């Protein structure tokens, strides 16, 4: 099946959740790591959910 555009409805059906790693630093050129957990594909246990107060990156 060819899907040229991923719609919001498709994301809601396919993606379980998304995690974004901590910002490496204000002036760092390293990218953040983004992990996408798909429904029915990823069999690894989900990471512990953490909720932070305020922005995660100093340059926001």
Short mmCIF file of the C-alpha atoms (twelve columns), coordinates in Angstrom:
data_MODEL
# 
_entry.id   MODEL 
# 
loop_
_atom_site.group_PDB 
_atom_site.id 
_atom_site.type_symbol 
_atom_site.label_atom_id 
_atom_site.label_alt_id 
_atom_site.label_comp_id 
_atom_site.label_asym_id 
_atom_site.label_seq_id 
_atom_site.Cartn_x 
_atom_site.Cartn_y 
_atom_site.Cartn_z 
_atom_site.pdbx_PDB_model_num 
ATOM 1  C CA . UNK A 1  0.000  0.000  0.000  1 
ATOM 2  C CA . UNK A 2  1.373  3.402  -0.928 1 
ATOM 3  C CA . UNK A 3  0.741  6.295  1.431  1 
ATOM 4  C CA . UNK A 4  2.122  9.624  0.181  1 
ATOM 5  C CA . UNK A 5  0.959  11.521 3.284  1 
ATOM 6  C CA . UNK A 6  0.615  10.363 6.865  1 
ATOM 7  C CA . UNK A 7  -2.603 11.851 8.219  1 
ATOM 8  C CA . UNK A 8  -3.517 12.521 11.843 1 
ATOM 9  C CA . UNK A 9  -6.070 9.708  11.748 1 
ATOM 10 C CA . UNK A 10 -3.405 7.267  10.516 1 
ATOM 11 C CA . UNK A 11 -1.034 8.364  13.298 1 
ATOM 12 C CA . UNK A 12 -3.725 7.845  15.930 1 
ATOM 13 C CA . UNK A 13 -4.299 4.296  14.652 1 
ATOM 14 C CA . UNK A 14 -0.645 3.308  14.177 1 
ATOM 15 C CA . UNK A 15 1.365  5.047  16.921 1 
ATOM 16 C CA . UNK A 16 1.146  4.008  20.571 1 
ATOM 17 C CA . UNK A 17 3.266  6.888  21.936 1 
ATOM 18 C CA . UNK A 18 6.359  9.002  21.238 1 
ATOM 19 C CA . UNK A 19 9.234  9.879  23.580 1 
ATOM 20 C CA . UNK A 20 11.716 12.729 23.086 1 
ATOM 21 C CA . UNK A 21 15.076 12.610 24.865 1 
ATOM 22 C CA . UNK A 22 16.498 15.498 26.852 1 
ATOM 23 C CA . UNK A 23 18.062 18.389 24.958 1 
ATOM 24 C CA . UNK A 24 21.861 17.800 24.859 1 
ATOM 25 C CA . UNK A 25 22.605 21.439 25.721 1 
ATOM 26 C CA . UNK A 26 21.911 25.020 24.781 1 
ATOM 27 C CA . UNK A 27 24.757 25.326 22.278 1 
ATOM 28 C CA . UNK A 28 25.132 21.671 21.332 1 
ATOM 29 C CA . UNK A 29 24.683 20.727 17.693 1 
ATOM 30 C CA . UNK A 30 23.721 17.167 18.609 1 
ATOM 31 C CA . UNK A 31 20.123 16.311 17.756 1 
ATOM 32 C CA . UNK A 32 17.639 14.955 20.257 1 
ATOM 33 C CA . UNK A 33 16.624 11.340 19.907 1 
ATOM 34 C CA . UNK A 34 12.970 10.700 19.168 1 
ATOM 35 C CA . UNK A 35 11.531 7.231  19.764 1 
ATOM 36 C CA . UNK A 36 8.274  6.209  18.102 1 
ATOM 37 C CA . UNK A 37 6.466  3.166  19.508 1 
ATOM 38 C CA . UNK A 38 4.045  1.613  17.052 1 
ATOM 39 C CA . UNK A 39 0.989  -0.402 18.002 1 
ATOM 40 C CA . UNK A 40 1.316  -4.123 17.230 1 
ATOM 41 C CA . UNK A 41 4.959  -3.796 16.135 1 
ATOM 42 C CA . UNK A 42 7.107  -2.866 19.139 1 
ATOM 43 C CA . UNK A 43 7.072  -5.589 21.756 1 
ATOM 44 C CA . UNK A 44 9.508  -3.865 24.120 1 
ATOM 45 C CA . UNK A 45 8.032  -2.652 27.412 1 
ATOM 46 C CA . UNK A 46 7.262  1.066  27.387 1 
ATOM 47 C CA . UNK A 47 9.649  3.344  29.266 1 
ATOM 48 C CA . UNK A 48 8.605  4.866  32.558 1 
ATOM 49 C CA . UNK A 49 6.589  7.999  31.890 1 
ATOM 50 C CA . UNK A 50 8.137  11.178 33.239 1 
ATOM 51 C CA . UNK A 51 6.441  14.528 33.399 1 
ATOM 52 C CA . UNK A 52 8.593  17.624 33.671 1 
ATOM 53 C CA . UNK A 53 7.615  21.126 34.704 1 
ATOM 54 C CA . UNK A 54 8.555  23.806 32.200 1 
ATOM 55 C CA . UNK A 55 10.495 23.572 28.947 1 
ATOM 56 C CA . UNK A 56 13.019 20.787 28.465 1 
ATOM 57 C CA . UNK A 57 15.574 22.819 26.526 1 
ATOM 58 C CA . UNK A 58 17.419 25.930 27.716 1 
ATOM 59 C CA . UNK A 59 17.164 27.742 24.378 1 
ATOM 60 C CA . UNK A 60 13.364 27.836 24.282 1 
# 
